[in-house]
């Protein structure tokens, strides 16, 4: 059963988590209220995490790093070394919320354009 409250959009973004492994982790998808990512760090449900998100992959046509604070709401083990986590956003560092909104708008427009072009 799917308990999602918001649509999810695939988002190939690099992040660093705090606490973290020092490695670049990857976002899987984003929504208005949260995101999912995979990481070798062993977070537990209800842990607070700090995500430094990098838009370096050109989704926004410019490089930008911004920070999100969230709480782990679910965890799925993928291997002995990695888990996938769902995070609900609690807040943003100064200036982060407008970037998050632009990111979601851009990803949504890419998806809409791709869907429209498939019908041609």
C-alpha positions as CSV (number, residue, x, y, z in Angstrom):
1,X,0.0,0.0,0.0
2,X,1.3,3.5,-0.9
3,X,1.1,6.0,1.9
4,X,2.6,8.9,0.0
5,X,0.8,12.3,0.5
6,X,2.6,14.1,-2.4
7,X,3.7,13.1,-5.9
8,X,7.3,12.1,-6.2
9,X,9.7,13.2,-8.9
10,X,12.9,11.4,-9.8
11,X,15.8,13.8,-9.0
12,X,19.4,12.7,-9.7
13,X,21.0,15.0,-7.1
14,X,24.1,14.5,-5.0
15,X,23.9,15.1,-1.3
16,X,26.1,14.9,1.8
17,X,24.4,13.9,5.1
18,X,25.3,15.1,8.5
19,X,26.0,13.0,10.4
20,X,27.5,11.3,7.4
21,X,30.1,9.1,5.8
22,X,31.9,11.8,4.0
23,X,30.8,10.1,0.8
24,X,28.5,11.7,-1.8
25,X,25.1,10.1,-1.5
26,X,22.3,10.2,-4.0
27,X,18.8,11.5,-3.9
28,X,16.3,9.1,-5.5
29,X,13.2,11.4,-5.6
30,X,11.8,14.6,-4.2
31,X,8.3,15.8,-3.3
32,X,7.0,19.1,-1.8
33,X,7.4,17.7,1.7
34,X,10.4,15.4,1.5
35,X,12.8,13.2,-0.4
36,X,14.3,9.7,-0.4
37,X,18.0,8.9,-0.7
38,X,20.4,6.0,-0.4
39,X,23.3,6.1,2.0
40,X,25.8,3.8,3.7
41,X,25.1,5.7,7.0
42,X,23.0,3.8,9.4
43,X,20.2,6.2,10.3
44,X,17.2,5.1,12.3
45,X,13.6,6.1,12.0
46,X,13.0,9.4,13.8
47,X,16.6,10.5,13.5
48,X,17.1,14.1,12.5
49,X,19.4,14.5,9.4
50,X,21.0,17.5,7.7
51,X,21.2,17.2,3.9
52,X,23.5,19.4,1.8
53,X,22.0,19.1,-1.6
54,X,24.0,19.9,-4.7
55,X,22.2,21.0,-8.0
56,X,25.5,20.5,-9.9
57,X,23.8,18.2,-12.4
58,X,22.4,21.2,-14.1
59,X,18.7,20.7,-13.3
60,X,18.5,24.4,-12.4
61,X,21.0,25.5,-15.1
62,X,23.4,26.7,-12.4
63,X,25.3,25.1,-9.5
64,X,24.0,25.6,-6.1
65,X,24.3,23.9,-2.7
66,X,21.6,24.3,-0.1
67,X,20.7,22.6,3.1
68,X,17.6,20.8,4.3
69,X,16.9,19.6,7.8
70,X,14.6,16.5,8.0
71,X,13.5,13.6,10.0
72,X,13.8,10.0,8.8
73,X,10.3,8.6,8.5
74,X,11.2,5.2,6.9
75,X,14.1,3.0,6.2
76,X,14.6,0.1,3.8
77,X,17.8,-2.0,3.8
78,X,19.1,-2.5,0.2
79,X,22.4,-4.3,1.0
80,X,24.8,-4.9,3.9
81,X,26.4,-1.6,3.1
82,X,23.4,0.6,2.0
83,X,19.9,1.6,3.0
84,X,17.3,3.8,1.4
85,X,15.7,6.4,3.6
86,X,12.5,8.6,3.4
87,X,12.9,12.0,4.9
88,X,10.2,14.5,5.8
89,X,11.5,18.1,5.5
90,X,11.5,20.0,8.8
91,X,13.1,23.2,7.5
92,X,15.7,24.9,5.3
93,X,18.8,26.9,5.8
94,X,18.3,30.6,4.9
95,X,17.4,30.8,1.2
96,X,16.9,27.1,0.8
97,X,13.1,27.0,0.5
98,X,12.9,29.1,-2.7
99,X,15.6,26.8,-4.2
100,X,13.6,23.7,-3.2
101,X,10.4,25.2,-4.8
102,X,12.3,26.1,-8.1
103,X,13.8,22.6,-8.1
104,X,10.4,20.9,-7.8
105,X,8.9,23.2,-10.5
106,X,11.8,22.5,-12.9
107,X,11.6,18.7,-12.4
108,X,7.8,18.8,-12.8
109,X,8.2,20.7,-16.1
110,X,10.8,18.3,-17.4
111,X,8.5,15.4,-16.6
112,X,5.5,17.1,-18.3
113,X,7.6,17.9,-21.4
114,X,8.9,14.3,-21.5
115,X,5.4,12.9,-21.1
116,X,4.0,15.2,-23.9
117,X,6.8,14.3,-26.3
118,X,6.2,10.6,-25.8
119,X,2.7,11.1,-27.2
120,X,4.1,12.4,-30.6
